[in-house]
């Protein structure tokens, strides 16, 4: 039984993983910008649905409630992430070099 074929498959799989890692790599600014845009989008959706409920265009208030809760949770998560980043930065600044 030949084992040479296994190393060829392994090498090709490693190259696929490396290519995927390069294409997925984003800068911190891009990730932060995407997160802020997602927060804004969920808040805008909740606002639009609330307005539509007020004028009678939406029959199911549960959908509006879910959208507003999603927007609130998204914002709270972003605030907690911000707090953790600031806390980590302060901890790094306290380190003695």
Residue pairs with C-beta under 8 A, 6 or more apart in sequence:
35 78
36 78
38 74
39 71
39 74
39 75
39 78
42 67
42 70
42 71
42 74
43 71
43 74
43 75
45 67
45 71
46 64
46 67
46 68
46 70
46 71
49 58
49 63
49 64
49 67
49 68
50 64
50 67
50 68
52 58
52 64
53 61
53 64
58 64
